[in-house]
């Protein structure tokens, strides 16, 4: 019995990576890089976050989706190239995607649920 308890304790210590607190795994630092043909914001994720962000993608990322995603729900107040944001994201549901996005998938999408400005970019 002591062995089982010890193994469970060890497992709980190594189940999360450092910095991976419950509830923060969907929070990322991104940079606004423009808008797409559907007039949706394009945001760029850091390379180190790509393995995590693909779980929130609108499309299945078999290999790599790259660093650029549509940021659904960002409003025009974030229309600054180079603007650095901290965003919480979730996987888009059908109602999140516009007809344009459904017909012309160029970039995968994530639905932004909260935004915090970290660093100002350049005015566009």
C-alpha positions in Angstrom: 0.0 0.0 0.0 2.9 2.4 0.8 4.4 1.7 -2.6 1.1 2.6 -4.4 0.8 5.9 -2.4 4.5 6.7 -3.1 4.0 6.1 -6.8 0.9 8.2 -6.9 2.8 11.1 -5.2 5.6 10.8 -7.6 3.2 10.7 -10.6 1.5 13.9 -9.4 4.8 15.7 -9.1 5.7 15.0 -12.7 2.3 15.3 -14.3 2.7 19.0 -15.2 5.6 20.8 -16.7 7.0 23.7 -14.7 4.8 26.7 -15.2 1.8 24.6 -16.3 -0.7 25.5 -13.6 -4.2 24.2 -14.1 -6.3 26.7 -16.0 -3.3 28.4 -17.7 -2.5 25.9 -20.4 -4.8 27.8 -22.9 -3.0 31.2 -22.3 -0.4 32.3 -24.8 1.6 35.3 -25.8 1.0 36.3 -29.4 1.9 39.0 -31.8 -0.6 40.7 -34.2 0.8 40.2 -37.7 -2.1 41.5 -39.9 -5.5 40.6 -41.3 -6.5 37.9 -43.7 -8.7 38.0 -46.8 -11.8 37.6 -44.6 -10.7 40.7 -42.6 -9.9 38.5 -39.5 -6.9 39.2 -37.4 -3.8 37.1 -37.9 -1.9 36.3 -34.7 1.5 34.6 -34.5 2.3 32.2 -31.7 5.8 31.5 -30.4 7.4 28.3 -31.7 7.6 26.9 -28.2 3.8 27.0 -27.9 2.9 25.3 -31.1 2.5 21.8 -29.6 0.0 23.2 -27.1 -1.9 25.6 -29.4 -2.7 22.9 -32.0 -5.1 21.4 -29.5 -7.2 24.6 -29.8 -7.0 24.8 -33.6 -10.1 24.9 -35.9 -8.4 22.3 -38.1 -6.5 19.1 -37.4 -2.8 19.8 -37.4 -1.3 16.5 -38.6 2.2 17.8 -38.9 2.5 21.6 -38.2 0.1 24.4 -38.7 2.8 27.0 -38.5 2.8 29.9 -36.2 0.1 32.1 -37.8 -3.6 31.6 -36.8 -6.8 33.6 -37.2 -7.7 35.2 -33.9 -11.5 35.1 -33.8 -13.2 37.7 -31.6 -10.4 40.3 -31.7 -11.9 43.7 -32.3 -10.4 46.6 -34.2 -8.9 48.1 -31.1 -6.1 45.5 -31.6 -5.4 46.6 -35.2 -1.7 47.4 -34.6 1.0 45.4 -36.4 3.5 44.0 -33.8 1.1 44.4 -30.9 2.0 41.8 -28.3 -1.0 40.3 -26.5 -1.6 37.7 -23.8 -4.6 35.7 -25.0 -6.7 32.8 -23.6 -8.0 30.7 -26.4 -10.4 27.8 -27.1 -11.3 25.6 -30.0 -13.8 27.5 -32.3 -17.3 26.2 -32.6 -19.2 26.4 -35.9 -20.9 29.6 -34.9 -17.5 31.3 -34.4 -16.4 30.8 -38.0 -17.7 33.2 -40.7 -18.9 32.0 -44.0 -15.8 33.4 -45.6 -13.6 31.4 -43.2 -15.6 28.2 -43.7 -15.2 28.5 -47.5 -11.6 29.7 -47.7 -9.5 28.1 -45.0 -6.1 29.6 -45.4 -5.0 29.7 -41.7 -6.2 27.6 -38.8 -8.3 29.6 -36.3 -8.6 29.9 -32.5 -11.3 31.7 -30.6 -9.9 34.3 -28.3 -11.8 34.4 -25.0 -9.7 37.0 -23.2 -7.1 39.5 -24.1 -4.5 41.5 -22.3 -2.1 44.0 -24.0 1.5 43.3 -23.1 3.4 45.6 -25.5 2.2 48.2 -28.0 3.0 47.6 -31.7 3.2 50.1 -34.5 0.0 52.0 -35.6 -1.4 50.8 -38.9 
